[in-house]
């Protein structure tokens, strides 16, 4: 579980949870450009694209997950990202 200096990130794929853990920050891209989510961020929902980049709260390592597009929902100190909700024509 995430403490107050981190965010609980869950990345959901079509087959279940692909990642769940405490991160100190995460970044992605939406229609208006690159953005960051830090602990205590305002609640929001956004369609994201290209990539998810996060810094592990414990190891401090940076990880990148390439994506086509996904839905990000940030509420409280928790971020859920849902992959595979749309299909390209």
C-alpha positions in Angstrom: 0.0 0.0 0.0 1.2 3.5 -0.8 2.1 5.9 2.1 1.4 9.6 1.9 4.7 10.3 0.0 3.9 7.9 -2.7 1.0 6.9 -5.1 -0.5 3.5 -5.4 -0.3 2.7 -9.1 -2.3 -0.1 -10.7 -2.0 -0.9 -14.4 -4.9 -3.1 -15.6 -4.7 -5.1 -18.8 -7.3 -7.3 -20.5 -6.1 -10.3 -18.5 -5.9 -8.6 -15.1 -3.5 -6.4 -13.1 -0.2 -6.1 -14.8 1.5 -3.9 -12.2 0.5 -2.8 -8.7 2.9 -0.9 -6.4 4.0 2.3 -4.7 5.5 4.9 -7.0 6.9 8.3 -6.2 5.8 9.9 -9.5 4.4 9.0 -12.9 4.3 10.7 -16.3 2.4 10.1 -19.5 1.1 12.0 -22.5 -2.4 13.1 -23.3 -4.0 15.4 -26.0 -2.4 18.5 -24.5 1.1 17.0 -24.0 3.3 15.5 -21.4 2.1 15.6 -17.8 3.2 14.4 -14.3 1.3 13.0 -11.4 2.8 13.4 -7.9 1.4 12.4 -4.5 -1.7 14.4 -3.5 -2.5 15.2 -7.1 -6.0 16.5 -8.0 -8.5 13.9 -9.0 -8.9 13.5 -12.8 -9.6 11.2 -15.7 -7.7 11.3 -19.0 -7.2 9.4 -22.2 -3.4 8.8 -22.3 -1.1 7.6 -25.1 2.5 6.6 -26.0 3.9 5.6 -22.6 3.6 5.4 -18.9 6.8 6.3 -17.0 7.0 5.8 -13.2 9.6 5.9 -10.5 9.4 3.0 -8.0 9.0 4.5 -4.5 11.4 1.9 -3.0 14.1 1.2 -5.5 13.9 4.7 -7.1 14.4 3.0 -10.5 12.5 4.5 -13.5 10.4 2.2 -15.5 8.6 2.8 -18.9 5.6 0.9 -20.3 4.9 1.7 -24.0 1.2 1.9 -24.8 -1.0 2.9 -27.7 -3.7 4.4 -25.5 -5.3 3.9 -22.2 -7.6 5.5 -19.6 -6.0 7.0 -16.5 -8.1 7.7 -13.4 -6.4 9.5 -10.4 -8.4 9.6 -7.2 -6.9 10.3 -3.8 -3.4 8.9 -3.8 -4.3 6.1 -6.2 -3.9 5.9 -9.9 -5.6 3.3 -12.0 -4.7 2.8 -15.7 -6.8 0.7 -17.9 -5.2 -0.7 -21.1 -6.9 -2.3 -24.0 -10.3 -0.6 -23.8 -10.4 0.6 -27.4 -9.6 -1.0 -30.7 -8.0 0.6 -33.7 -9.9 0.3 -37.0 
